[in-house]
Amino acid sequence: MRPRFIVVVLIACLLLPWAGAQENASARNTDTVITRVQQQPGSKARPIQTQVPSESRDVEGDPQPRRTNPEETIAVDVWSSTASPPATTNEAERVQLSADFAASALTAAFRMQSTERKIENSIRKGFPLGEFWIKTDLEGIDDSLRLAALSVTNDADRQALQQLENQNSRLQVWTDWLMDANRKMQLGDYYMSASALDNDTRFQSGVACTKFLVSMLASRRLADDNSCL
């Protein structure tokens, strides 16, 4: 009986320190992650409880812990499905004439208009057609176009300059024909009836084109007109 009692006492002495150590370890580990898994016969293991302190919930691979600031605001820009992206090229810039070019080009256009009016007034009033002043006017138009070409700074200026040069070429062709017909005394119909000049489609189209070019250059916006085709 005594030996068995001695064995029980020894076992109790061994278990008491171990139980105390387990209790202290449980108290120290209250802030750690505890995962208990119960294994049922014939069933898979499943986690029963997982506790993670809020300050240690970091994203995997992030060396610094993420802390939530209640005053922080997250802004997210979302494109509307109906909104179109901003245009890469401004339409106004493609048709806008530079100020320097418009001023120089207007001088050439005004000279064309002045030459056309002087020719028209001479014929309608029965004055002799002066070839000298016509050639002088045409040379002045050429000089104005050269100055306008020096002021070109963009594509709109270049296109407007091309329109002016085309109109100048048409005016020269018509005045060459007019002076040649005058030498051959073939302008009788123009001096006898105003309808002859009114029915001259090349002259009337040229007058309309020059008027359009003056208006276009004054507005500084590139445009097209059927009279200049």
Buried (B, 14 or more C-beta within 10 A) or exposed (E): EEEEEEEEEEEEEEEEEEEEEEEEEEEEEEEEEEEEEEEEEEEEEEEEEEEEEEEEEEEEEEEEEEEEEEEEEEEEEEEEEEEEEEEEEEEEEEBBBBEBBBBBBBBBBBBBBBBBEBBBEBBEEEEEBBBEEBEEBBEBBBEBBEBBBEBBEBEBBEBBBEBBBBBBEBBBEBBEEBBEBBEEEEBEEBBEEEEBBEEBEEBEBBBBBBBBBBEBBEEBBBBEBEBBE
